[in-house]
Amino acid sequence: MRKKKNEIFTIIRDDIHNNLKSYVIIVVIFLVGIFLGVMLVNQTDAKGDIEKYIHTYIDETKNLQNGDYLGELQEDVKNNIVLVFLLWFAGTTIIGIPIVFGIILFRGFCLGYTIASCVYALGKIKGLIFIAITIFLQNIIFIPAITILGVSCIKLYNSIIKDRRKENIKLSIFKHSIISLIVLVVLIVSSIIKIEISYRMIVNLIKYF
């Protein structure tokens, strides 16, 4: 078991080393998205709408005490399937790389906007606690997974540009598809953590917000 773990870490380390530029591009785009999301909250005049949104979300979470966790899990899994499919499809087309970057940017924007909104509406201490419970756990898995998939899209694009032979294209798309499936499984695990751990924690602690 220990040997297998070391092999996995070695594969990941070598992949990052060999594709460092691609990883930097994806991470920078994601961070830019987070920054834009935070800046929008800080610059917007619709502060009341932000507070209303967060408090409405808290009220809806309270209702989950006797709610349909399975329904929430199914919805989150469905969203992740759509996300992975879009990235997979965009990655298989040469003109799809800007779409991949746009999706990564948007996901970063959503995360930044949510974090800034929570801090603004609940205050720094409660906001950070709320973020740690509702967002942090699943994003430990979600962010690396989406980064790996984004890099896979770039690798596929570079591979097709360098070698347009039919055999190479088929092999590159196959590798990209395998990575996409693995990422999908990982994101499903992220959804389970979100619903079964984060949501249940926040349901028990929601009275303090």
ZAMARGU-4260 file (C-alpha; in steps of 0.2 Angstrom, whole numbers, plus 5000, padded with zeros to 4 digits):
<rodrens>
0) 5000/5000/5000 | 5014/5012/5005 | 5023/5008/4989 | 5008/5011/4978 | 5005/5028/4987
5) 5023/5033/4983 | 5020/5028/4965 | 5005/5039/4964 | 5014/5054/4972 | 5029/5051/4960
10) 5017/5051/4945 | 5008/5067/4951 | 5025/5076/4954 | 5032/5071/4937 | 5016/5077/4929
15) 5017/5094/4937 | 5036/5095/4933 | 5033/5091/4915 | 5018/5102/4913 | 5023/5116/4925
20) 5018/5130/4913 | 5001/5123/4910 | 4998/5121/4929 | 5003/5139/4932 | 4992/5146/4918
25) 4977/5136/4925 | 4980/5142/4943 | 4983/5160/4938 | 4967/5160/4929 | 4958/5153/4943
30) 4965/5165/4955 | 4961/5180/4944 | 4943/5173/4944 | 4943/5173/4963 | 4950/5191/4963
35) 4937/5197/4952 | 4923/5189/4962 | 4930/5197/4978 | 4932/5214/4969 | 4914/5214/4963
40) 4907/5211/4980 | 4918/5225/4987 | 4914/5237/4973 | 4896/5234/4971 | 4882/5246/4977
45) 4870/5231/4980 | 4876/5227/4997 | 4858/5224/5003 | 4855/5211/4989 | 4871/5201/4995
50) 4865/5201/5013 | 4848/5195/5007 | 4856/5181/4997 | 4867/5175/5011 | 4853/5175/5024
55) 4841/5167/5012 | 4854/5153/5009 | 4856/5151/5028 | 4837/5150/5030 | 4836/5137/5017
60) 4850/5127/5025 | 4840/5127/5041 | 4826/5118/5032 | 4838/5104/5028 | 4837/5098/5046
65) 4823/5087/5040 | 4826/5090/5022 | 4831/5079/5007 | 4849/5077/5007 | 4848/5064/4993
70) 4840/5077/4982 | 4854/5090/4986 | 4867/5076/4982 | 4859/5072/4965 | 4858/5090/4960
75) 4877/5093/4965 | 4882/5077/4956 | 4872/5083/4940 | 4881/5100/4941 | 4898/5092/4942
80) 4894/5080/4927 | 4889/5095/4916 | 4905/5104/4922 | 4916/5089/4917 | 4907/5086/4901
85) 4909/5104/4896 | 4928/5104/4900 | 4930/5087/4891 | 4921/5093/4875 | 4930/5110/4875
90) 4946/5101/4877 | 4944/5090/4862 | 4942/5104/4850 | 4956/5116/4845 | 4946/5131/4847
95) 4939/5126/4864 | 4954/5131/4874 | 4947/5149/4877 | 4931/5141/4883 | 4941/5130/4895
100) 4949/5146/4902 | 4933/5154/4903 | 4925/5140/4913 | 4940/5140/4925 | 4939/5159/4927
105) 4920/5158/4930 | 4922/5144/4944 | 4936/5155/4952 | 4924/5170/4951 | 4910/5160/4959
110) 4921/5155/4973 | 4928/5172/4976 | 4911/5180/4976 | 4904/5168/4988 | 4918/5170/5000
115) 4918/5189/5000 | 4899/5189/5001 | 4899/5177/5017 | 4912/5189/5025 | 4902/5204/5021
120) 4885/5198/5026 | 4891/5188/5042 | 4906/5198/5047 | 4924/5192/5047 | 4924/5179/5061
125) 4907/5171/5058 | 4910/5173/5039 | 4926/5163/5039 | 4919/5150/5050 | 4904/5148/5039
130) 4916/5147/5024 | 4927/5134/5033 | 4911/5123/5036 | 4902/5125/5019 | 4916/5128/5006
135) 4933/5123/5012 | 4932/5104/5014 | 4925/5100/4996 | 4936/5113/4988 | 4951/5104/4995
140) 4946/5091/4982 | 4937/5101/4969 | 4951/5114/4965 | 4965/5102/4962 | 4953/5091/4952
145) 4947/5105/4941 | 4965/5111/4939 | 4971/5094/4933 | 4957/5093/4920 | 4961/5110/4914
150) 4979/5105/4912 | 4973/5089/4903 | 4964/5101/4890 | 4980/5111/4887 | 4990/5095/4885
155) 4977/5088/4872 | 4978/5104/4863 | 4997/5105/4862 | 4998/5087/4857 | 4986/5089/4842
160) 4995/5105/4837 | 5012/5096/4837 | 5006/5080/4829 | 4990/5080/4818 | 4991/5061/4814
165) 4975/5052/4816 | 4982/5039/4828 | 4990/5053/4839 | 4974/5062/4840 | 4964/5047/4845
170) 4977/5042/4858 | 4977/5060/4865 | 4958/5061/4866 | 4958/5044/4874 | 4970/5049/4888
175) 4960/5065/4890 | 4944/5055/4892 | 4952/5044/4905 | 4958/5059/4915 | 4940/5067/4913
180) 4932/5051/4920 | 4944/5050/4935 | 4941/5069/4939 | 4922/5066/4938 | 4924/5052/4951
185) 4934/5064/4962 | 4921/5077/4960 | 4907/5065/4965 | 4917/5062/4981 | 4918/5081/4983
190) 4899/5082/4981 | 4897/5068/4995 | 4908/5078/5006 | 4899/5093/5003 | 4882/5086/5007
195) 4885/5072/5019 | 4898/5081/5030 | 4898/5100/5026 | 4879/5102/5025 | 4876/5091/5041
200) 4889/5101/5050 | 4881/5118/5045 | 4863/5111/5049 | 4869/5108/5067 | 4878/5125/5068
205) 4867/5136/5059 | 4858/5143/5074 | 4874/5152/5078 | 4873/5162/5061
</rodrens>
